[in-house]
Amino acid sequence: MNKKIIFYFLTALVVLIFKTDSSYSLPTIPKYDENYWTSEKMKKAKPLTTKNIGFRTRSGVEPIKNTTDSSKDAKSMQPFERKYDAKTGVANVDQPRNFPVGMLFMSLNGEDFTCTASVINTDDGNIGATAAHCLYNHDAQAYFQNVMFSPGYDNGQPGPLGKVPVAKMAVTIEFLNDNDDEFDWGMVLFNFNMENLPLKYYTGALGWIFQLGTNVPTTIQGYPNGGNLPNCPNNGQTLCMWQGQTILSNDYYTVRDLNLGEGASGGPLITQYDPNLNLGLLYSNYASFDDLNDQLLGPIYDAIEFHALIGELTL
């Protein structure tokens, strides 16, 4: 009798452990060739096609429900101002302008693509955020390879730090298993070390926040190719900016009549933006475009899963 009880207890424990461990996608280590990204390849890489979806009709805008039970998981993180010069490694005397946003490069099956990504403030200091479809391709059922980040990339030129390889990447389990557009976000771990300091000390890093309402003052940065962003060449090579307000729906943050074309996927949606520092709080990313209602869509981050992905990447 006692043996049966022990057996049932151990079985339940194994099931519980399996369920807990499988709640979030495990990070993958992409293949990376340090000689892959020549200047020519970088210039010829194509902006990744943004996912266009027919948005499900809603009866109206409804506030998002609070699904987070722990205040610890829902807490925000403040931005991090860069401390060192990106070229010399010398500590900055004057308050520098940060450049946490950059172009993300990746390859798959002989083709080269670009997206947008940003450095976010974590204890590790080498974590970035982007759209999940910039990391995992559902048509090929495979992660992208040779994933590389160039923070501060602009006007067709790499940023001050050049090319920063991605060591690990992870996407939400809902996107990985079900191609769920509502969870189209992921994270990367950069392979960067300069003077024993992580990337955020040289680029600065966006803070982050959850559970925002509607009509959020927002700044979006990215590299749109095509689309209708004003005061931007929309050529896929120039870092451009949009400012306005997002509206909260059941499933997404939305911006009506804004199409960022291709290449801006993964671009951060930032609130409390400080133009002097070029920093603020990340709360979503450009994920897809709703053709039916002519609006930009950004996912609503789940605070618990957000923390879990950071934890998985830094294990």
Salt bridges, closest charged atoms under 4 A:
GLU40 OE2 - LYS44 NZ 2.92
GLU111 OE2 - LYS46 NZ 2.69
ASP112 OD2 - LYS41 NZ 3.34
ASP181 OD1 - LYS51 NZ 2.62
GLU182 OE2 - ARG56 NH2 2.48
ASP184 OD2 - HIS133 ND1 2.70
ASP251 OD2 - ARG56 NH2 3.17
ASP251 OD2 - ARG58 NH2 2.09
